[in-house]
Amino acid sequence: MYALVMSEPSSSRTKVRRLAERASYDPATITTILDEALICHVGFVDDGAPVVIPTIHARIGETLYLHGSPASRMLRSMRSGAEISVNVTLVDGLVVARAAFHNSMNYRSVVLFGSPRIVDDATEKWAALEAITDHVIPGRWADSRPMTEKEFKGTLVAALPIDEVSAKVRSGGPSDDEEDYDLPIWAGVIPLQIRPSAPVADSLLTSEVPAPDYVVDYRRP
Ligand SMILES: Cc1cc2nc3c(=O)[nH]c(=O)nc-3n(C[C@H](O)[C@H](O)[C@H](O)COP(=O)(O)OP(=O)(O)OC[C@H]3O[C@@H](n4cnc5c(N)ncnc54)[C@H](O)[C@@H]3O)c2cc1C
């Protein structure tokens, strides 16, 4: 899928420095993290000051798509072609160490750099909006009332190539100091995952509409 099969940093700024053994530049690792995460955080510079904004994303092939109102500062800033940085983080567990210093988290994260472009092509924009909808709830786009022309025009979509990118992954138990392993202090991992509760039907449903399977059985990929 990737023209460039990355096994090392694609630029000096994507080189993970501290605990570099946790770094990954493997496209499969990176895409899995991007696809599993519900949201990303977009960092950009506005009026000379850094800003980080949470938002929904979706991936199609080697492109990350973001969307929003044309009035959104985040999307307006992308019109200039200025660089942004995107982060996605999945927290897989709380690592409970014997020493306070070694408490940690198990995680999978991605940092991506690039200059986004605003998507003007209607076909690409349509596909991006479908991907963003289905990224959150797979199957929802086909089941929803289709977007109107007005809604389509009133939504801005930006595309960012996934090529200057790194992942960092921590897994496993605590890394305590050798002399601390005999201490009578509990240590281990509290695994964490996104687990949905039972769906709650909208009180304004006008007829008996059963919840679709993708709602009842919702889970992240
Ligand atoms: C859930 C979570 C909690 C963390 N908590 C802490 C903490 O409390 N303190 C702390 O110092 N660090 C923490 N980190 C690690 C942090 O994200 C950085 O990896 C760390 O600060 C190392 O920075 P650096 O100076 O070596 O690299 P930098 O110079 O900051 O980064 C160099 C390049 O490495 C890549 N990179 C760095 N970190 C990541 C990453 N996490 N994922 C993907 N690519 C990355 C990027 O491409 C970046 O441009 C945490 C990470 C996660 C995911």
The ligand as a MOL file (V3000), in Angstrom:
LIG
                    3D

  0  0  0     0  0            999 V3000
M  V30 BEGIN CTAB
M  V30 COUNTS 53 58 0 0 0
M  V30 BEGIN ATOM
M  V30 1 C 0.1690 8.2210 26.9090 0
M  V30 2 C 1.5700 8.7750 26.8960 0
M  V30 3 C 2.1030 9.3160 28.0390 0
M  V30 4 C 3.3810 9.8480 28.0380 0
M  V30 5 N 3.8620 10.4520 29.1680 0
M  V30 6 C 5.0420 11.0770 29.1360 0
M  V30 7 C 5.5160 11.8450 30.2390 0
M  V30 8 O 4.8410 11.9660 31.2550 0
M  V30 9 N 6.7040 12.4720 30.1290 0
M  V30 10 C 7.4630 12.3840 28.9900 0
M  V30 11 O 8.5410 12.9920 28.9250 0
M  V30 12 N 7.0660 11.6600 27.9440 0
M  V30 13 C 5.8690 11.0130 27.9860 0
M  V30 14 N 5.4470 10.3120 26.8890 0
M  V30 15 C 6.3810 10.1340 25.7890 0
M  V30 16 C 6.3620 11.3570 24.8770 0
M  V30 17 O 5.2810 11.1980 23.9640 0
M  V30 18 C 7.6630 11.4900 24.0680 0
M  V30 19 O 7.8950 10.2970 23.3730 0
M  V30 20 C 8.8210 11.8210 24.9660 0
M  V30 21 O 8.6190 13.0910 25.5450 0
M  V30 22 C 10.1430 11.7410 24.2370 0
M  V30 23 O 10.4330 12.9090 23.5950 0
M  V30 24 P 11.8580 13.1900 22.9460 0
M  V30 25 O 12.3960 14.4490 23.4970 0
M  V30 26 O 12.7150 11.9790 22.9820 0
M  V30 27 O 11.4840 13.3200 21.4660 0
M  V30 28 P 10.9740 14.6040 20.6850 0
M  V30 29 O 12.1840 15.3710 20.2770 0
M  V30 30 O 9.8970 15.3020 21.4490 0
M  V30 31 O 10.3380 13.9100 19.4430 0
M  V30 32 C 11.0850 13.6080 18.2870 0
M  V30 33 C 10.1890 12.9400 17.3190 0
M  V30 34 O 9.9100 11.6280 17.7880 0
M  V30 35 C 8.5840 11.2800 17.4680 0
M  V30 36 N 7.8360 11.0130 18.7160 0
M  V30 37 C 8.1220 11.4390 19.9660 0
M  V30 38 N 7.2180 10.9760 20.8460 0
M  V30 39 C 6.3340 10.2510 20.1260 0
M  V30 40 C 5.2000 9.5190 20.4620 0
M  V30 41 N 4.7450 9.4270 21.7370 0
M  V30 42 N 4.5150 8.8820 19.4720 0
M  V30 43 C 4.9260 8.9420 18.1810 0
M  V30 44 N 6.0350 9.6200 17.8050 0
M  V30 45 C 6.7280 10.2670 18.7700 0
M  V30 46 C 7.9730 12.4580 16.7360 0
M  V30 47 O 8.0830 12.2620 15.3320 0
M  V30 48 C 8.8240 13.6060 17.1850 0
M  V30 49 O 8.8210 14.6700 16.2620 0
M  V30 50 C 4.1630 9.7900 26.8670 0
M  V30 51 C 3.6260 9.2160 25.7100 0
M  V30 52 C 2.3400 8.7330 25.7150 0
M  V30 53 C 1.7860 8.1870 24.4390 0
M  V30 END ATOM
M  V30 BEGIN BOND
M  V30 1 1 1 2
M  V30 2 1 2 3
M  V30 3 2 2 52
M  V30 4 2 3 4
M  V30 5 1 4 5
M  V30 6 1 4 50
M  V30 7 2 5 6
M  V30 8 1 6 7
M  V30 9 1 6 13
M  V30 10 2 7 8
M  V30 11 1 7 9
M  V30 12 1 9 10
M  V30 13 2 10 11
M  V30 14 1 10 12
M  V30 15 2 12 13
M  V30 16 1 13 14
M  V30 17 1 14 15
M  V30 18 1 14 50
M  V30 19 1 15 16
M  V30 20 1 16 17
M  V30 21 1 16 18
M  V30 22 1 18 19
M  V30 23 1 18 20
M  V30 24 1 20 21
M  V30 25 1 20 22
M  V30 26 1 22 23
M  V30 27 1 23 24
M  V30 28 2 24 25
M  V30 29 1 24 26
M  V30 30 1 24 27
M  V30 31 1 27 28
M  V30 32 2 28 29
M  V30 33 1 28 30
M  V30 34 1 28 31
M  V30 35 1 31 32
M  V30 36 1 32 33
M  V30 37 1 33 34
M  V30 38 1 33 48
M  V30 39 1 34 35
M  V30 40 1 35 36
M  V30 41 1 35 46
M  V30 42 1 36 37
M  V30 43 1 36 45
M  V30 44 2 37 38
M  V30 45 1 38 39
M  V30 46 1 39 40
M  V30 47 2 39 45
M  V30 48 1 40 41
M  V30 49 2 40 42
M  V30 50 1 42 43
M  V30 51 2 43 44
M  V30 52 1 44 45
M  V30 53 1 46 47
M  V30 54 1 46 48
M  V30 55 1 48 49
M  V30 56 2 50 51
M  V30 57 1 51 52
M  V30 58 1 52 53
M  V30 END BOND
M  V30 END CTAB
M  END
